[in-house]
Structure formats: C-alpha cells, structure tokens
Amino acid sequence: MFIFYHEFDSVSSGAAVVIINLVKGLLAKNEKVLLIAKVDGELHNNLKEAGTENLIVINNEKAAIISKASEVCQDDTIITTHFFFFFRLFKRSNPKIIFYCVNTISLNLANRYFNRFNLKSVTR
C-alpha cells in the first residue's frame, strides 16, 4: 500500500500536483492507495475520476490516523511533505518513507522523530 499525507487542502502547490499525479498513476496500475487528507476536500475531489476501488481517503485528524496505523506494515510506503507527531504511530511497523519537501529545515525536524539521518553525510 502507498500512503500519501498532505497537510493542506489546496491543490495549487507543487507538492499537491505531485501527489495527484502519483496517486493517479498508482491507481491506474491497480495499486492500493491510502490518502490522508480532508475527505471531500480539493485534493480528494481531484482524484475521484481516477477511480475509488483502490483509493481509501481518511481525514487528516489524529483519531482517523490512529485507526489506520495498525494496518500499516513494513512493505508499505509513506510519501509525505511533512513530518508530524503521527509518524511515531508508524515507527513500530517500520514502513519505507519518501520525504518530499523544499523547506530547508524540514530534514532536521524529521530527524527528531526518527533519529536515522546522518545529517553530516546527507549535506556533503
């Protein structure tokens, strides 16, 4: 399963466009996708024509994320533009994480949650 998280509902950002295109491509290949965003928000509405058979959308609220966290396994991939508190929920299942963000301080913030990045080697 591929899990996408995007904090904002707007589809005008580059990250939202990347998410829309990746989700459409994965759905076209019959991959299962979990989108953590506002249900019936702009991002979700842009994906409705792509088909809903393999698309699960949950609200980006803590309770909804907690309810799905137990279904995440090591074979899953989380694609995100932000690191927040709920990633601690996924730490036990140890999924692959793809982090896409142009904010220069984001990697330092992400390291607070995972303590995996050797920031000296990443920046050389």
Biotite code that builds the C-alpha atoms (Angstrom):
import biotite.structure as struc

atoms = struc.array([
    struc.Atom([0.000, 0.000, 0.000], chain_id="A", res_id=1, res_name="MET", atom_name="CA", element="C"),
    struc.Atom([1.125, 3.546, -0.726], chain_id="A", res_id=2, res_name="PHE", atom_name="CA", element="C"),
    struc.Atom([0.222, 6.168, 1.868], chain_id="A", res_id=3, res_name="ILE", atom_name="CA", element="C"),
    struc.Atom([0.150, 9.852, 0.966], chain_id="A", res_id=4, res_name="PHE", atom_name="CA", element="C"),
    struc.Atom([-0.081, 12.634, 3.523], chain_id="A", res_id=5, res_name="TYR", atom_name="CA", element="C"),
    struc.Atom([-0.525, 16.272, 2.625], chain_id="A", res_id=6, res_name="HIS", atom_name="CA", element="C"),
    struc.Atom([-1.318, 18.838, 5.290], chain_id="A", res_id=7, res_name="GLU", atom_name="CA", element="C"),
    struc.Atom([-3.065, 21.393, 3.124], chain_id="A", res_id=8, res_name="PHE", atom_name="CA", element="C"),
    struc.Atom([-6.292, 21.053, 1.172], chain_id="A", res_id=9, res_name="ASP", atom_name="CA", element="C"),
    struc.Atom([-5.256, 23.336, -1.685], chain_id="A", res_id=10, res_name="SER", atom_name="CA", element="C"),
    struc.Atom([-4.162, 21.806, -4.979], chain_id="A", res_id=11, res_name="VAL", atom_name="CA", element="C"),
    struc.Atom([-2.253, 24.891, -6.110], chain_id="A", res_id=12, res_name="SER", atom_name="CA", element="C"),
    struc.Atom([1.088, 23.821, -4.610], chain_id="A", res_id=13, res_name="SER", atom_name="CA", element="C"),
    struc.Atom([3.690, 21.780, -6.446], chain_id="A", res_id=14, res_name="GLY", atom_name="CA", element="C"),
    struc.Atom([3.536, 19.060, -3.789], chain_id="A", res_id=15, res_name="ALA", atom_name="CA", element="C"),
    struc.Atom([-0.224, 18.637, -4.272], chain_id="A", res_id=16, res_name="ALA", atom_name="CA", element="C"),
    struc.Atom([0.225, 18.294, -8.037], chain_id="A", res_id=17, res_name="VAL", atom_name="CA", element="C"),
    struc.Atom([2.924, 15.651, -7.500], chain_id="A", res_id=18, res_name="VAL", atom_name="CA", element="C"),
    struc.Atom([0.612, 13.757, -5.127], chain_id="A", res_id=19, res_name="ILE", atom_name="CA", element="C"),
    struc.Atom([-2.316, 13.891, -7.569], chain_id="A", res_id=20, res_name="ILE", atom_name="CA", element="C"),
    struc.Atom([-0.189, 12.606, -10.455], chain_id="A", res_id=21, res_name="ASN", atom_name="CA", element="C"),
    struc.Atom([1.436, 9.831, -8.395], chain_id="A", res_id=22, res_name="LEU", atom_name="CA", element="C"),
    struc.Atom([-1.888, 8.651, -6.973], chain_id="A", res_id=23, res_name="VAL", atom_name="CA", element="C"),
    struc.Atom([-3.498, 8.603, -10.438], chain_id="A", res_id=24, res_name="LYS", atom_name="CA", element="C"),
    struc.Atom([-0.576, 6.594, -11.807], chain_id="A", res_id=25, res_name="GLY", atom_name="CA", element="C"),
    struc.Atom([-0.657, 4.103, -8.938], chain_id="A", res_id=26, res_name="LEU", atom_name="CA", element="C"),
    struc.Atom([-4.429, 3.658, -9.230], chain_id="A", res_id=27, res_name="LEU", atom_name="CA", element="C"),
    struc.Atom([-4.036, 3.052, -12.972], chain_id="A", res_id=28, res_name="ALA", atom_name="CA", element="C"),
    struc.Atom([-1.691, 0.172, -12.053], chain_id="A", res_id=29, res_name="LYS", atom_name="CA", element="C"),
    struc.Atom([-4.249, -1.202, -9.537], chain_id="A", res_id=30, res_name="ASN", atom_name="CA", element="C"),
    struc.Atom([-2.106, -0.338, -6.511], chain_id="A", res_id=31, res_name="GLU", atom_name="CA", element="C"),
    struc.Atom([-3.805, 0.260, -3.175], chain_id="A", res_id=32, res_name="LYS", atom_name="CA", element="C"),
    struc.Atom([-3.515, 3.899, -2.018], chain_id="A", res_id=33, res_name="VAL", atom_name="CA", element="C"),
    struc.Atom([-4.348, 5.495, 1.319], chain_id="A", res_id=34, res_name="LEU", atom_name="CA", element="C"),
    struc.Atom([-4.699, 9.273, 1.157], chain_id="A", res_id=35, res_name="LEU", atom_name="CA", element="C"),
    struc.Atom([-4.570, 11.178, 4.431], chain_id="A", res_id=36, res_name="ILE", atom_name="CA", element="C"),
    struc.Atom([-6.262, 14.474, 3.603], chain_id="A", res_id=37, res_name="ALA", atom_name="CA", element="C"),
    struc.Atom([-9.621, 16.143, 4.017], chain_id="A", res_id=38, res_name="LYS", atom_name="CA", element="C"),
    struc.Atom([-12.390, 13.833, 2.887], chain_id="A", res_id=39, res_name="VAL", atom_name="CA", element="C"),
    struc.Atom([-14.250, 15.626, 0.082], chain_id="A", res_id=40, res_name="ASP", atom_name="CA", element="C"),
    struc.Atom([-11.578, 18.324, 0.055], chain_id="A", res_id=41, res_name="GLY", atom_name="CA", element="C"),
    struc.Atom([-9.986, 19.722, -3.109], chain_id="A", res_id=42, res_name="GLU", atom_name="CA", element="C"),
    struc.Atom([-7.242, 17.092, -3.198], chain_id="A", res_id=43, res_name="LEU", atom_name="CA", element="C"),
    struc.Atom([-9.738, 14.243, -2.819], chain_id="A", res_id=44, res_name="HIS", atom_name="CA", element="C"),
    struc.Atom([-12.123, 15.756, -5.393], chain_id="A", res_id=45, res_name="ASN", atom_name="CA", element="C"),
    struc.Atom([-9.324, 15.882, -7.973], chain_id="A", res_id=46, res_name="ASN", atom_name="CA", element="C"),
    struc.Atom([-8.836, 12.128, -7.557], chain_id="A", res_id=47, res_name="LEU", atom_name="CA", element="C"),
    struc.Atom([-12.455, 10.973, -7.724], chain_id="A", res_id=48, res_name="LYS", atom_name="CA", element="C"),
    struc.Atom([-12.396, 10.430, -11.502], chain_id="A", res_id=49, res_name="GLU", atom_name="CA", element="C"),
    struc.Atom([-9.324, 8.199, -11.140], chain_id="A", res_id=50, res_name="ALA", atom_name="CA", element="C"),
    struc.Atom([-11.473, 5.525, -9.518], chain_id="A", res_id=51, res_name="GLY", atom_name="CA", element="C"),
    struc.Atom([-12.221, 4.708, -5.920], chain_id="A", res_id=52, res_name="THR", atom_name="CA", element="C"),
    struc.Atom([-11.826, 0.931, -5.907], chain_id="A", res_id=53, res_name="GLU", atom_name="CA", element="C"),
    struc.Atom([-8.255, 1.032, -4.563], chain_id="A", res_id=54, res_name="ASN", atom_name="CA", element="C"),
    struc.Atom([-8.355, 4.536, -3.052], chain_id="A", res_id=55, res_name="LEU", atom_name="CA", element="C"),
    struc.Atom([-9.031, 4.981, 0.648], chain_id="A", res_id=56, res_name="ILE", atom_name="CA", element="C"),
    struc.Atom([-9.297, 8.540, 1.947], chain_id="A", res_id=57, res_name="VAL", atom_name="CA", element="C"),
    struc.Atom([-9.253, 9.408, 5.639], chain_id="A", res_id=58, res_name="ILE", atom_name="CA", element="C"),
    struc.Atom([-9.340, 12.789, 7.344], chain_id="A", res_id=59, res_name="ASN", atom_name="CA", element="C"),
    struc.Atom([-6.013, 14.155, 8.490], chain_id="A", res_id=60, res_name="ASN", atom_name="CA", element="C"),
    struc.Atom([-7.148, 14.089, 12.107], chain_id="A", res_id=61, res_name="GLU", atom_name="CA", element="C"),
    struc.Atom([-5.312, 12.229, 14.840], chain_id="A", res_id=62, res_name="LYS", atom_name="CA", element="C"),
    struc.Atom([-8.171, 9.799, 15.624], chain_id="A", res_id=63, res_name="ALA", atom_name="CA", element="C"),
    struc.Atom([-8.588, 8.769, 11.980], chain_id="A", res_id=64, res_name="ALA", atom_name="CA", element="C"),
    struc.Atom([-4.850, 8.255, 11.545], chain_id="A", res_id=65, res_name="ILE", atom_name="CA", element="C"),
    struc.Atom([-4.620, 6.179, 14.730], chain_id="A", res_id=66, res_name="ILE", atom_name="CA", element="C"),
    struc.Atom([-7.426, 3.921, 13.477], chain_id="A", res_id=67, res_name="SER", atom_name="CA", element="C"),
    struc.Atom([-5.467, 3.132, 10.277], chain_id="A", res_id=68, res_name="LYS", atom_name="CA", element="C"),
    struc.Atom([-1.963, 2.984, 11.808], chain_id="A", res_id=69, res_name="ALA", atom_name="CA", element="C"),
    struc.Atom([-2.360, -0.665, 12.801], chain_id="A", res_id=70, res_name="SER", atom_name="CA", element="C"),
    struc.Atom([-2.907, -1.618, 9.137], chain_id="A", res_id=71, res_name="GLU", atom_name="CA", element="C"),
    struc.Atom([0.466, -0.235, 8.035], chain_id="A", res_id=72, res_name="VAL", atom_name="CA", element="C"),
    struc.Atom([3.222, -2.798, 7.588], chain_id="A", res_id=73, res_name="CYS", atom_name="CA", element="C"),
    struc.Atom([6.903, -2.897, 6.645], chain_id="A", res_id=74, res_name="GLN", atom_name="CA", element="C"),
    struc.Atom([6.082, -3.401, 2.950], chain_id="A", res_id=75, res_name="ASP", atom_name="CA", element="C"),
    struc.Atom([4.103, -0.145, 2.768], chain_id="A", res_id=76, res_name="ASP", atom_name="CA", element="C"),
    struc.Atom([5.477, 3.191, 1.589], chain_id="A", res_id=77, res_name="THR", atom_name="CA", element="C"),
    struc.Atom([4.597, 6.565, 3.098], chain_id="A", res_id=78, res_name="ILE", atom_name="CA", element="C"),
    struc.Atom([5.040, 9.560, 0.801], chain_id="A", res_id=79, res_name="ILE", atom_name="CA", element="C"),
    struc.Atom([4.805, 12.826, 2.653], chain_id="A", res_id=80, res_name="THR", atom_name="CA", element="C"),
    struc.Atom([5.600, 16.505, 2.513], chain_id="A", res_id=81, res_name="THR", atom_name="CA", element="C"),
    struc.Atom([5.668, 16.944, 6.301], chain_id="A", res_id=82, res_name="HIS", atom_name="CA", element="C"),
    struc.Atom([6.746, 15.092, 9.416], chain_id="A", res_id=83, res_name="PHE", atom_name="CA", element="C"),
    struc.Atom([4.394, 15.362, 12.338], chain_id="A", res_id=84, res_name="PHE", atom_name="CA", element="C"),
    struc.Atom([3.540, 13.642, 15.606], chain_id="A", res_id=85, res_name="PHE", atom_name="CA", element="C"),
    struc.Atom([1.615, 10.795, 13.981], chain_id="A", res_id=86, res_name="PHE", atom_name="CA", element="C"),
    struc.Atom([4.709, 9.355, 12.316], chain_id="A", res_id=87, res_name="PHE", atom_name="CA", element="C"),
    struc.Atom([5.549, 7.941, 15.720], chain_id="A", res_id=88, res_name="ARG", atom_name="CA", element="C"),
    struc.Atom([2.473, 5.766, 15.207], chain_id="A", res_id=89, res_name="LEU", atom_name="CA", element="C"),
    struc.Atom([4.091, 4.216, 12.146], chain_id="A", res_id=90, res_name="PHE", atom_name="CA", element="C"),
    struc.Atom([7.557, 3.802, 13.646], chain_id="A", res_id=91, res_name="LYS", atom_name="CA", element="C"),
    struc.Atom([6.784, 0.335, 15.031], chain_id="A", res_id=92, res_name="ARG", atom_name="CA", element="C"),
    struc.Atom([5.662, -1.023, 11.651], chain_id="A", res_id=93, res_name="SER", atom_name="CA", element="C"),
    struc.Atom([8.813, 0.464, 10.040], chain_id="A", res_id=94, res_name="ASN", atom_name="CA", element="C"),
    struc.Atom([7.445, 1.366, 6.584], chain_id="A", res_id=95, res_name="PRO", atom_name="CA", element="C"),
    struc.Atom([9.531, 2.934, 3.848], chain_id="A", res_id=96, res_name="LYS", atom_name="CA", element="C"),
    struc.Atom([9.281, 6.726, 3.892], chain_id="A", res_id=97, res_name="ILE", atom_name="CA", element="C"),
    struc.Atom([9.722, 9.064, 0.945], chain_id="A", res_id=98, res_name="ILE", atom_name="CA", element="C"),
    struc.Atom([10.031, 12.645, 2.091], chain_id="A", res_id=99, res_name="PHE", atom_name="CA", element="C"),
    struc.Atom([9.392, 15.404, -0.466], chain_id="A", res_id=100, res_name="TYR", atom_name="CA", element="C"),
    struc.Atom([9.738, 18.971, 0.786], chain_id="A", res_id=101, res_name="CYS", atom_name="CA", element="C"),
    struc.Atom([11.630, 22.052, -0.335], chain_id="A", res_id=102, res_name="VAL", atom_name="CA", element="C"),
    struc.Atom([11.738, 23.587, 3.142], chain_id="A", res_id=103, res_name="ASN", atom_name="CA", element="C"),
    struc.Atom([15.405, 23.712, 4.190], chain_id="A", res_id=104, res_name="THR", atom_name="CA", element="C"),
    struc.Atom([14.821, 22.957, 7.879], chain_id="A", res_id=105, res_name="ILE", atom_name="CA", element="C"),
    struc.Atom([12.449, 20.034, 7.349], chain_id="A", res_id=106, res_name="SER", atom_name="CA", element="C"),
    struc.Atom([15.116, 17.326, 7.411], chain_id="A", res_id=107, res_name="LEU", atom_name="CA", element="C"),
    struc.Atom([16.331, 18.489, 10.826], chain_id="A", res_id=108, res_name="ASN", atom_name="CA", element="C"),
    struc.Atom([12.758, 18.363, 12.132], chain_id="A", res_id=109, res_name="LEU", atom_name="CA", element="C"),
    struc.Atom([12.238, 14.907, 10.663], chain_id="A", res_id=110, res_name="ALA", atom_name="CA", element="C"),
    struc.Atom([15.332, 13.646, 12.416], chain_id="A", res_id=111, res_name="ASN", atom_name="CA", element="C"),
    struc.Atom([13.728, 14.465, 15.772], chain_id="A", res_id=112, res_name="ARG", atom_name="CA", element="C"),
    struc.Atom([11.113, 11.797, 15.076], chain_id="A", res_id=113, res_name="TYR", atom_name="CA", element="C"),
    struc.Atom([13.289, 9.056, 13.626], chain_id="A", res_id=114, res_name="PHE", atom_name="CA", element="C"),
    struc.Atom([16.945, 9.660, 14.604], chain_id="A", res_id=115, res_name="ASN", atom_name="CA", element="C"),
    struc.Atom([18.023, 7.886, 11.417], chain_id="A", res_id=116, res_name="ARG", atom_name="CA", element="C"),
    struc.Atom([19.574, 10.583, 9.303], chain_id="A", res_id=117, res_name="PHE", atom_name="CA", element="C"),
    struc.Atom([23.257, 11.261, 9.470], chain_id="A", res_id=118, res_name="ASN", atom_name="CA", element="C"),
    struc.Atom([22.870, 14.920, 8.587], chain_id="A", res_id=119, res_name="LEU", atom_name="CA", element="C"),
    struc.Atom([26.599, 15.477, 8.006], chain_id="A", res_id=120, res_name="LYS", atom_name="CA", element="C"),
    struc.Atom([26.744, 12.815, 5.308], chain_id="A", res_id=121, res_name="SER", atom_name="CA", element="C"),
    struc.Atom([23.459, 13.975, 3.749], chain_id="A", res_id=122, res_name="VAL", atom_name="CA", element="C"),
    struc.Atom([24.698, 17.543, 3.335], chain_id="A", res_id=123, res_name="THR", atom_name="CA", element="C"),
    struc.Atom([28.146, 16.771, 1.885], chain_id="A", res_id=124, res_name="ARG", atom_name="CA", element="C"),
])
